Amino acid sequence: MKTLQVKSTKIYNPLDIAELVIMDRDWVFDRPDDGELVAEVTGQWCNYRMWFTWQKDSGLDGAGGLTLSCAFDNKFPKPSVGKIHSLLAIVNEKLWLGHFGLCTEDNSIVFRHSLLLREGAGTTPEHLQELLDLAINECERFYPAFQSVVWGGKTPAEALEIALFETIAEA
């Protein structure tokens, strides 16, 4: 992992740092406004839409919130929502940072992680690189489970077992 150099320590909007990290990775991105940055990423299983949102005033006495979201590019049929919710519950038990949710607007799976940044406390490029890697790794790790439940007819427990199966040796 490369260490990015930020020229000024006076970057108050953490999206400015996130933009540098995204540019360093040569990802296609857009910055629709000062509070949002959206990027498209190609993964092993599918494409991901990643976005950072910055809420300068979270309502907590001088604290702002930075949220990283990573959505699978595929949508799931409504009849599978019940099984997806069951799978989400057991998948989220396996995570130590962030969580998965189902976006009800378009039935897509989204990984989210939020940071509380209080009174000018910022973040670093290295921290944001780690968060991006975390989001992609968790999406890649659990993608097969969601596919197995929706399209493979597996139970949530069976699908999780498939996703967490680790190969011990190389063929």
N, C-alpha and C positions, 0 to 999 in steps of 0.2 A: 504494500500500500504506500502510495506516494504522500508526502507531507506537503500540503498546500500552504503557501505563505500569504497571509492577509496583510496588506500594506498598512492598514490603519486599525487600531484597536477601538475606534469610535464607530463601529458598525452596530447600530442599535436594532436594526431589523434583521433577525436571524435568516430571513430569506435571501439577504444579500450574500451571506456565506453559503447558503444552500445552492444558490445560483452558480457560485464559483466551483463548488463540488460537482454539480451536474455538468457544467461546461468542461471540467477536467476529464470527465468520463465520456465526453463526446456524445452525450445523449441528446435526442431531439427534445426541446422543451419550449414552454411558453410562460410568460409572466404576465397574466391578464391584468393584475393590479398589484399594489404594494402588499396585499395580504395573501397572495396565492402564487404558487409556482407549480406547474404541471409538466411532467415528463413521461415519455413513452420508452419502455424498456423491453428488450427481447429476452425472455427466459428460456429455460430448457423445455418447459412444457407448453408455455403460451406467452403472449405478450402481456405486459403489465402496465397499467396506468398508475403512475405514482404522483402524489401531490403533497406539497407542504402547505399548510395554512397557518398564518400568524394572526393571532388575536391580541392586539397590543394591550388591551385592558380586559382582563378576564373577570373583573368585578372583585378580585381578591387583593385589595390594598396594594397597588403598585406592581402587580404581577401580570405577566402576559403568558399566553399559551401557544406553543408550537406543536402542531400535529402533523405526523407523517402518515399518509394513507397509501395503500398499495392494493389495487383492485385487479382481479383476474379479468381478462378480456372477454370471457364467455359468460353468458347468462344461463340461468337454470330455469326449467319449466316450473310453473306454479305448483303442480301436484307433488313435486319433490321437496317443497319447502319444509314440511314436517320432519322428514328424515335429515335434512340439512341442519335444522335447529338442534336435533339430537346429536349430530356429529359435532356441531360447533361447541356444544357443552363439553364433550369429552376432549376435543382438540385443545380448547382453551385451558384445560387442566394441565396440559403438557407444556404450556408456555410459561416462561418466567418473566418475559417482557412483552408488552403489547397484547392484543387480542384480535380474534377474527369475529366478524359480524356479517350479517346478510343485509345488503342494501335493498330495502323493500321497493324502491322506485323502479329498479330494473332487474331484481333478483340476481345480483352479482355478489361474489364473496369479496370482502375487503379486510385487509390486515391494517390495524391502526395502533399507533403509539404516540402518546402526548408527553410533552415536557412543560413543566411550569418554570418560567424564567422570571425571577423576581428582581425588581428595581435595577434595571440596567444589566443584570447578570446575563451574560451571553452564552453562546455555545462556540465550539471550535469546528474547523473543517474536519478534523479527525473524528470528532464525536458524530457529526452528521454522516460521514462516510460509514462509520460503524452502524448507525441506525439504518442507512440504506441497505447495507449488507445484511443486517438482521432481517429486515422486511422481505427482501428477495429470498433469502435462505429459508425463512419460515413458509413463504408461499410455495416455493419449490418443494419443500419437504412434505407439505400437506395437500398439494394439488391432487396427487393420485387418490387420496382418500375421498375428496369431494367428487371426483370423477367416478370412483367405484360405487359410491352411494347413488348418484344420480343416474348414471348410464350403465353400470355393471350389476345393478340389482343387489348389491351387498348391504348388509346391516351396517350401522355406524361402527359397531365394535369390530366387525370384520374389515371394514375399510380402513380403520385406524391401524389395525394390525398390518395390513398390506403396506401402508405408507411408512410405518416405522420399522419395517423389516430391514435389517442391515446385513449386507453381504460381508462375510468374514474373510474370504480368500478370493483371489482373482483366478479366472479360468484360463 
